[in-house]
């Protein structure tokens, strides 16, 4: 039996387990006029163990600030902080690209506890 070769580099289960992909609730959203591409600044509560982290996300095409507050999302919380002038991104907000380049957020189907780990 021939197994199709993936165009992507395979990873081990241990490598996957090292990614801290957690659920959090957006508690604050602000415009990010300094960003090169239209983006929002997000503050997300990832539960008592991780706390509130901030990031920017290029999700202005599909979402308003008002509809984002209270929304649960999936974020990678164990990347090192990255400066996106003049703002520090402390997690990676995950989403899926549409054909038009806009982003649809990766979200849990039903509400779960903030900080729950995907795995």
Buried (B, 14 or more C-beta within 10 A) or exposed (E): EEEEEEEEEEEEEEEEEEBBBBBBBBBBBEEBEEBEEEBBBBBBBBBEEBBBBBBBBBBBEEBEBEEBBEBBBBBBBEBEEEEBEEBEBBBBBBBEEEEEEBBEBBEEEEEEEBBBEBE
